[in-house]
Amino acid sequence: MNTNRRGFLKIAATAGVAAVAGPSDARAAPVRRISDDWLGMLTDISLCIGCRKCEWACRKANELGPPDEPIQDYEDMSVFKHHRRTDAKNYTVVNRYPPATPGGNPVDVKKQCMHCNEPACASACLVAAFRKTPEAPVIYNESVCIGCRYCMVACPFTIPAYSYDDPFTPAIKKCTMCFDRISKEGGIPACAEICPEGAISFGKRKDLIALARDKMRDKPGRYVDHIYGEHEVGGTCWLYISPKPFAELGFPELDTIPRPALTKTFLSAVPLVLIAWPALLMGAHAFTRRQEELGKDDKAKHSEKD
Amino acid sequence: MPRLFIAMLTILLGAAVAESARGQDKKMPLAMEELPCTFCHLCENPTPRYLCLRRCPRTSAASIDRKMSLKRGPDLVYLDELENLYLPVPFDHKGHAEMAKMTEGCAVCHHYTPEGAAHPACISCHEVSPKQRDMRKPSLKAAYHRQCMSCHREWSHETACGVCHPPKAGGAKSGVASRRPTKDDIVGKMHPPIPEPHTEIYEPRSKPVPGEKIIFRHKEHIHRFGLKCVDCHREDSCSRCHEKGKEHKQQTRTLAEHHKPCSTCHNVDDKNACDRCHWKEGESKPKPFDHASTGWPLSKQHVELGCRACHKRVPFHKLARKCDACHGDWKPDTFDHAVTGQVLDENHEEADCANCHANRKFDAPPKCDECHDEDDGIAFPAKRPGPEVIPSHRKNDKSTGG
């Protein structure tokens, strides 16, 4: 062992600096740059009439319900009495909120996976079952999932659901932005296709933000000045514009920090701790052993002298 | 050196020709020169990079109202793109055009109409495919629904498909009309029944004469004259009933406009006829219409008939004072006397009409003295030439003749 005191201090100092500097860098610079080619969706809440046809189309496209489910079943508006969440059988739900102005139309909001630019679910997943595709949709690989459901805890929008009713092959269930459909030429997500009002637009995220701004500019006073999802948790690929403040429509008020960045501080320290901590202990061990050896030598010298 | 010179000259010449050709292609449309920049551009200084174009150049949209009159537009339009799924949606174009008059005019819906052209069909701009090349332009489906739902949702809070799209028969749900609506229905779609006023007495807002009142017998017009709602309520706006909460501005109308709902049938210019509707308080009310005033008092058979049985078209016209004015195909050989309520027995069947109806005056009581002696006490109606039945025209309330 040739580590001396100076060498040990050097290692300790380097580790310390790295531990402090490393995570702060991770927060400042996002891991993934937002791509101009990313796809996305824009829901214009002011156009939504709450017809729930998107719910039907979604279930049909994802084979979540019986194959011949009648579309008339979705004309039942009594479901709006309660606030609903996405579940294993419904990747999207429409909720109804009071009108923006008294006597006006109620405000209907479609809810589904937001397809975050930096998905917290993917970051929380131990086995990388979630993946942000280069096209933008966040998709899930059932075959590697271990069923820990950390993703459900991690999601800031409480979207992923678990098929608890399936005892043998339970899986996480959430919107895929109809990844299979949009991968085909000319394909668009089922909800956007059926929407009678054209309230759901599908296209490149960059274009959708421009579209949202144009809509706001063309119809002043129709929308609140906020594109939900443009900056929330580092940006999402599903965007919303609304005639009513988002906080009153069940949208969580979130900062602009991507959720993976919050855990990155801790997670990036793990390898450092794994290197620095043994090094520190080994250094301490080497130091004390040397001291002991030196002590032994001194004793021996003293005893020789004696 | 000369070779290089020739080559350069050729390139320069080529470039000049190409430039002039391009210039010809990019000829500006004449109309463009007169438009202010802000007609298309939102910002003051557009750049090639940032054109800040308006979403839809609503060229001459405002001029539609001047070009198009309500009369030239269709009354009822069937939207039948989805005929395989639903019955066609009857769209009351006229009614909506009237309502539009109160707001922004035709341009509310016909938002893009090029100069000198009729309104282009929605489908000529709005694509059928839900995947739009231009995200700013809604698909055909969205364009239609946005036009309708933006108002209808406000009024009815109904979003179910069946409200506008009557399902095809077989798949029809109860309570939804599954027949194709006709032009005669008040709004294209079957209108729910409206309680009819029996007699309406109006007090004119701007009273020309103190204490003057106007009588209008609504029920008589519907049931006796057989008029349909649309015969009089031609110019009526749906919003008169459907937007009750709103204050409607009473427009100043000329006398002719004021009388328009009545003038289709009534001669409102006849100064002697005013007292048919107008009367002063304290005086006796104008009496209901009496057919005798036309010089043709209605006999027993005819009085029960509606006006429409003889006067087929509105406004009602004078008919010739002859039976065959209505009973056009009447022939003595084929005439079934039972339609009058009087069946002829064997003895009378073969008789000539004139034997009983002297001089063929059929509205006068028949005479029996041609064959029978008066002394025998045989006279109509004490003695009848056969059994009495219910006249066929009273059974189904239809015309006896033609």
Interface residues (C-beta under 8 A of the other chain):
Chain A: L47 I49 G50 C51 I71 Q72 E75 M77 G104 N105 G186 G187 I188 A192 E193 C195 P196 E197 G198 A199 S201 F202 G203 D207 L208 L211 D214 R217 D218
Chain B: L42 R54 R55 S129 P130 K131 Q132 M135 R136 P138 S139 K141 A142 A143 H145 R146 M149 R153 E154 H157 T159 A160 C161 G162 K173
